[in-house]
Amino acid sequence: MFILMVVIFVLGYAAIALEHPLKVDKAASALIIGTLLWVIYILGGESIIHLGYSPSWGAFMAENPEMHGIHAIREFIVESEIIHHLGEISEILFFLLGAMTIVEMVDQHEGFKIITDKINTTNKVKLLWILSFLTFFMSALLDNLTTTIVLVALLRKLVDDKPTRWFFASMVVLAANAGGAWSPIGDVTTIMLWIGGQVTALKIIEGVILPSLVCMVVPLVILSFTMKGNVTRPVVDEEDVDYTTKNEQVLFLILGVGGLLFVPVFKTLTHLPPYMGMLLSLGVLWVVGELIHKNKPREIKNKLKVTSILRRVDMPTILFFLGILSAVAALQSAGHLALLSGYLDDKLGNIFLIDLAIGVLSSIVDNVPLVAGAMGMYPVHELGVTGYDAFFVQDGAFWEFLAYTAGTGGSLLIIGSAAGVAAMGLEKIDFIWYLKKISWLALIGYLSGAAVYYIEFGL
């Protein structure tokens, strides 16, 4: 049963990676393996627990010495482990749901139009630098997936020919992943590390912003010498109906971005989980929207009300995270991840090599389960420990470098990140084209940023 859990996980992972050829949404595959692994775990609980790999079984029995046999195992899996992991997973899911809804509200009220309307240049190099830096900082404030969607939509108004737009969209993916890596709310994996207590908001910014910036700038410098000419602007249809006024666009942009930036402050002041601050921000925007639109025609209200905007939120992504995080939690509880961490320590024995390997792997498989696996493999040690364990304290080098590698390593392949998959779907970017034209730039940027972090750590 212990080995069967690994087999099911690998098969499910293959289905997730082959989502497009199989024409089966990865959320469905994730939900199946997330449930099946717990089913196998509880059915074979006695044999799996007695292997002695579960990291939390001993603590459970120490707290419940009166329990014995199969009843104790079922109590451990159902009432202790599932409930414990469900609480941690729910924090991430509610955070993402609130953040995605806020961003959809700003987008639906055309708040981002305030920013994008300021871009006038047609020079390819200038436009690339402007869009990359805009993406880099927007990704840190919003998240890399949402920023990519917004910027790809913008590119359709700025670039007419498809090959040039593919190139710009691909560089947006690189910049979005780099920008998301250094912000506590910029990437799902960084959110997971922040909520899990592996990193704190200010330290992750301080430690990772420079490597992330280098990861983006190095490819830009290379392209500045090779890219020539101007972009051709498409003919824009000016007959679109405006549902919001200029003042409303500005208001919702300020409230939306301010609400997202408020979350780290909320956590610092109250010590409550970040998802509560996110839901508070969402509630405030919701009330403002209801009050502003209450006297407007039904057609406009139906478009701008939060109840309508919620239908636009990417629920399959939320369900994908639920499934994959549940699957990883089962492997953590049964002891698979503890075995894997020991293997990596023995074979690599270097936290920088381990993180670099995780980053490269994240370009092939989704970085969410990889980071979730790392969080399960390595506990957060108390401050003051020495030696190898000192890398794993809160804000330790392992966690900071993991945020960088897992966030930016996905750029190596177009399918390696949520931002890349979004750009691929929106612009129909070819996998092989990206591999030939962009992957080498992404690799140079990835290794350059890693070298900068290593130098920072040495200093």
N, C-alpha and C positions, 0 to 999 in steps of 0.2 A: 504493500500500500504506500509505503514511503517513496519508493521509486515511481509508482504509478502517478503520484502527485506531480512529480517532475515531468513525466511523459505528457500528462494532460496540459500542463502549463506550456510546454514547448510546442505542442500541437496547436493550442489556442493562440500562441504568439505567432506561429506561422500563418494562421488564418488572419490575424491582425495585419501582419506585414504584407500579405497578399490580398488585401481588401479589394483593390481595384480589379485584378484578374478574376477573383472569385465572385465579385459583385455582391458581397455581403458586408454590410456596414460593420466597422471594427467595434462599435459599441455592443452589437449583438454578441460577437465572439468574446468580448471582455466580460459581459454579464454571465455568459455560460461558464467560462473557466472560473470566474469569481465565485460562483455558486458550487460548481462541481468539486473544487478543491476542498471546500469545507465539508461537503457530503462525504468524500473519500476519507477525510481526516477523522470525522466522527465515527464512520463505519469501521475504520481500522484503527481507532483511537488507542486501543490497548497495546497493539503491536508497535505502533508508531511512538507512543510515549515511552515504552519500555526500552527503546533504542538509546534513550538518554540524551537526545540532542535538543529537546525543547528547552529554551532558556528560562522559561517562566514556570515550569511545572514544579520545580523544587520550592520556589517561593509560595506557590499556591498550597502545597501540602504542608508547609511550615505554618501557614495561617489557618489551615483546616485539618489538624491532626486526627480528628475523629472520623474523617471520611475515608472510605476504602473502595477498591475494586472499580467495576465499570461505572458505578454511580458517581464516583469521584471524578473519573475521566470525563463523563458527560457534563457534569457540573462545571468542570474546568473549561471545557471547550465552549459550551453554550453560554453559561452565565458569566464567565470571567473573560475569556479571550475575545469572543465575538463582540460582546458589549464594549469592552475596552477599545478594540480596534474600530468599531463603528463610531464611537465618540470622536476619535482622531480623524477618521475619514469625513465625518459629517462637518467638522470645522472647515475643512478644505472645500467641500462641496458648497456649503452655504456662502463661504467667502466668494467663490467663483461665480455663483449664481447672482449674488448682489452686485459684484463688479461688472459682470457682463450686462446686466440690466441697466446699470447706470450709463455705461458706454453706449448702449443701444438708444437710451433716452437722449443723450447728447447728439448722437448721429441723426436720430429721427427729427430732432429740432434744428438740424443743420448747423450745429455749433462748430463742427470742425471746418465748415466752409469759411469761417472767419480766418483760419490759418491758411488754408490752401489757396484762397483767392489772392494772396499776397505774392505768389510765385509767378514771375513774368518772363524770366530768361528762357531762351531756347538753346543756348550753348550746352552741348552735351556734358562737358566736364563740370561746368558750374552747376548745372541742374542736378547732376549726380551727387555732388558734394552737398548741395542744399537739401535734397531729398534724404540723403543718408543721415545727416545730422538731425534733421527734423524727425526722422524715424527713430534714431537713437534715443532722443530725449522723450518723444511721445511714448515709445515702448516702455520706458522706465516709469512713466506716469500712469499709463493705461495698462497695457500688457502687449506682448509681441504679436499675439494672434490678431487682436482687434486692430492694432496699429497697421499691420500688414494689409488687412482687409480695407481699411480706410485709404491707405496710400496706393494700393492697386486700383481702387476706384478712381483716385485722383489721376493716376497715370493715364487712364483712358481719356481724360480731358487734356492731357499735356503732350502725349506721344501718339502719333498716328500709326506708323508701321509696326507690325507685329514683332519682328526680330529685335528691334531696339527696345520695345516695351518689355519683351521677355528679359532682356539684359537688365533693364532698370528694376523690374519686379524682383529679379533674383538678388540684386544688390540691396534692395529693400529688405529681403529676407535676412541677409547677412547682418545688416544694421539693426533690424528688429531683435534678432537673437542676441546680438552683442549688448544692445540697450537693456534688454530684459534681464540679463545675467547679474547686473550690479544693483538692481533695485529690489527691495523686499516684496514689491507688488508687480514686478515686471514680467515674471515668467512663472508658470505653474510650479516648476521645481524649486525656484527660490521662495515662492510662497510656502511650499511644503516645509522647507528648511527653517523658515522664519517662524511659522506656526508651531513646528515641532520643537523649537527651542535650540536648534543647532547653531543658529546665527541670530544676531540682533540687527535692527534696522540700520543704525549708524555705522556699525562695524563692517557690514557687508558692502555698504556704499564706499566707505573709506578704503577697504582692502581690494575691491574688485573693479572699481570704476576705471582706473588707469589701464589695467590689462584689457578690459572690454573695449576701451577707446582705441587702443593700439590694434586690437583684433579687427576693428572696422577701418581704421585709417590706413593701415599698410596696403590692403587691396586697392583702396582709393588712390593712393600715391602711385601705385603701379599703373592703374588705368589712366591716370592723368597724363602719362607719357605715351599711351597707346591709343587712346580714344580721340577721335577728331570729328569736327563738323557740328552741325546743329540738328535739333529734332524738328520734325514737321508736326505742327499742331493740327488736330482734327477739327472739322467744322462742328461747332457746338450748337445744339438746338436751344434757342432762347425762349421757347414757348412753354417751358415747364412751369407748372403752377407752384407758387410759393405758399406754404402752409404756415410759415412763421415769419415774424417781423425781425428786423435787424436787432432790436433790443432783446427779443426773446432768444435769438441765437447767442448773443453775448452772455445773457443771464445763465442759460443752461450750460454753456461752455465753462463759465466760472464756477457754477455750482457743482457740475460734474467733476471737473478736475480737482476743485477744492475738497469735494467729498472724498475722493480717492486719497488725496494727500492727508486728509484728516485721520485716516485709519491708523497709521503708525503713531500719531500723537495720542489718539484715543487709547491705544494699547499701553503706551508709556505712562499716561496719567492714571488709568484705572486698573491696569494689570489684568483686564478682562481679555478673552480671546479676540483676535482681530476681526473675526466674522461679525461680532456684535457691532463694532464700529462701522463696518461696511453696511450692515442692515440699517443702522441708524441713519447713515448718509442717504441710503436709498429711500428710507421713509420720508426724509425731509424733501428730497427731490419730488417724490410722489405727491406730497401735499401741495408743494408749489405748483406743480403741473395741474393738479385738479382745480386749484383756485384760479390760475391764469386762464384756463380753457373752459371754465364752467358756462360762460355766456356765448361761446362760439358756435357756429353751425355744426350740426350733427356729423357731417362728413369730415370736418377738421378734427373734432373731438375723437371720433373713432380712430383716426390715424395717429393722434398724439397721446392718447390716454395710455397709462402704464399697462392696463389690462390688455390693450392691443399690442403694445410693445413687447410684452412678455412672450407673445407667440413667436416673435422674431429671435428670441434668445436660443442659442444653439444647445438644445437639450440633449441631443445625441452625444455631444462632448462631455456633458455632465455625467451621463450614464456610463460613458466609456471610463471616466476616472473612477466612478463607483465600482465598476467591475474589476478593473485592473488593480486598484488599490486593495480591494477585498482579496483578490488572488494572492497578491504579495504578502498580505497580512497572514493568510493561511500558511504560506511557506515560512514566514518568520516564526509563527507560533509552533509549527511542527519541528523547526530546527534546521531547515535546509539552508537558510541564510547564514546561520552561525557556522555551518560547515564551509560555506563558500568564502566567508571572510577569513577563516583560518587558512584556506587554500591560497587565497590571494596574498595573505601575509607571508606564507611560506615561499611562494614562487616569485613574488615581486619584491616584497619586503620594503617597499618605499611608497609613501603615501602619494607622492607626485606621480609616479608611474601608474599607481592604481587609479587615480583620478583621470589621468590622460587616457587610460584604457577605457574607462567608463564614458568619457567624452566621445571617443571614436566609435564605441559601440552605440552611442545614442544617435549616430547618423544612420544606423541600420535598423535599430529597434527603438521604440518610443522611450524618451528620457524619463517619463513619469515613473514607470516601474523600476527603472535602473536606480533612480534617486531614492525611491521608496525602499528598494532592496538594500541600498547602502545605509539608509537610516535604520533599517532593521538589523543589518550586519554589525554595525559599530555603535555601541551605546555612547551617549554624551557623558564624558567623565567630569568629575568635580574639579573646580579650579584648584590649582596647587599641585596636581600630580606632576610627576617628572618622567623623563624618558619618552618612549614611543607613545604612551598614553596621552602625553601633553598635546599631541596633534588633534586629539578628539574632544577636547574641552569645548565649551560654548565659544564660538568665534575662533576656534582653532584652525590651523592651516588646512587640515583635511576638508573641513566643511566649506570654507571660503573658496578653496580651489575647486571643490566639487561643484559649487554654484557656477563658477566660470566655465569649467569643462563641459558640464551637462547642458548648460545654456547655449554655448557657442559651438560645441561639437556637432550638433544637429545640422548645422549649415553645410557640412561636408557633402551631404546628399539632399536632393530636393524633398525626399520623403522623410528626412531625419528630424523634422520639427513640425509643430502645429502650424507655424508661420509658413514654412515651405509647402506643406500640404495644401494650405489655404490658397497660396499663390498659384500652385500647380492646378488646383481646381478652377480658380477664377480665370486664369489666362491660358489654361491647357498647355502649360510648359512641358516639353518633352524631357523625360528622365535622362536619356542619353545626351541630349543637347546640354543640359545642366552639368552633367558629369564632365563633358569636354570643355565647356566654356567657363564654368564657375567654380567647380570643386577644387581646382588647384589654387585659385585665389583664396577660397575659404580655408584651405589647409595652411597656406602661408600665414594668413591672419591668425588662425587658431594657435599655431606654434609660436608666433611672435608674441601674442598676448600671454601665453603660458610662460615664455621666457621672462617677460616683464614681471609676472607674479613671482617667479622663482628668485629673481634679483631682488625684488621688494622684500621677500621673506628673508633672504640672506642679510639684507641691510638692517 
